[in-house]
Amino acid sequence: MAPLSTTVLIGLLNQGKFKDFVDAVNTHFDSDDTDDVSALKTLKTVAAFVYQKEIAGEVIEDVVNIVVTCVNIVINKESKTDLFLKELYGNISHVMNRLIKQEQTKSVIVLAGVFFTISDKVVSKEILPNMAHIVCVMLWNFGLKVEPSMKLELEVLSLVNIQFYALKFLILVQKSDKFSLAKLVDKVMSSTRLALQKNSSPTVCDDLYAKIL
């Protein structure tokens, strides 16, 4: 099967044919789930599009699932250079920024895990601090923004996921001047305290316990 066309993909997105975009990409990877060329094209196309425009709400979860699929195809195909992985990290950051702007909590949580799939492959970890810190701040600020409206158990569990993902990114920058143990401890304690004030159900308590330990 021929690789996906960047021109066709960006054309569908620019025309607002999001469902057609999702169908075209999913159909392709259903037939060839090792096509790293098409996967990289898709990632770069989505990143370029979301840098300026919103994703239609009804397909956001589908687009994020596509991004996750494409990242896995690309990084598992063969060894990638740190420079390549850094660029990939940057592309996914554009997608994360758009999801946060559109306040897509569920998709933000799904995409957050993808960054660690990439960072785990990086050999020279010193290339990560600046980029990881940017995502850390994005997630932490997003958590602060949506926190006031979150009270139900599932909502608080989402808040906990967002804040503790932010803390995972903070740990990634531990060898830079952007990190301090005191800051990490303070954020862990404030996040835990806030979650328990909102909802102290056994499920929330168990989730916090698992994350802290």
Secondary structure as GFF3:
##gff-version 3
##sequence-region A 1 213
A	DSSP	alpha_helix	6	14	.	.	.	ID=ss1
A	DSSP	alpha_helix	18	31	.	.	.	ID=ss2
A	DSSP	alpha_helix	36	50	.	.	.	ID=ss3
A	DSSP	three_ten_helix	57	59	.	.	.	ID=ss4
A	DSSP	alpha_helix	60	77	.	.	.	ID=ss5
A	DSSP	alpha_helix	82	101	.	.	.	ID=ss6
A	DSSP	alpha_helix	105	119	.	.	.	ID=ss7
A	DSSP	three_ten_helix	125	127	.	.	.	ID=ss8
A	DSSP	alpha_helix	129	146	.	.	.	ID=ss9
A	DSSP	three_ten_helix	147	149	.	.	.	ID=ss10
A	DSSP	alpha_helix	153	172	.	.	.	ID=ss11
A	DSSP	alpha_helix	181	198	.	.	.	ID=ss12
A	DSSP	alpha_helix	202	212	.	.	.	ID=ss13
###
